[in-house]
Amino acid sequence: MASSTAVSDPSGARRLGKVSMVMSVVGIVVTVVIVIVVVAWAVSVANRLVSDALDSCTYIYHGTCYTDYEYVGTFGYCSGVKSSAGYCYHN
């Protein structure tokens, strides 16, 4: 249709070309805006998850979150992670 239109109606073909160009630019702009919105949303959700996880941490030992710790000494039993100072960190 476009090729027959171009031959029989040069001004119509130019108009279709302009409309096509405008629609392409609008499509690119819409895509960029959608990508920015989705990335911003994903970063916000990730920050909220990290913040919630850190808020529930009572104790952090070697970068890991634990809700409780107790002193068990050098030879005491530990169901979690034992520090060199004799503290047992666990959830």
Buried (B, 14 or more C-beta within 10 A) or exposed (E): EEEEEBEEEEEEBEEBEEEEEEEEEEEEEEEEEEEEEEEEEEEEEEEEEEEEEEEEEEBEBEEEBBEEBEEBEEEEEBEBBBBEEBBBBBE
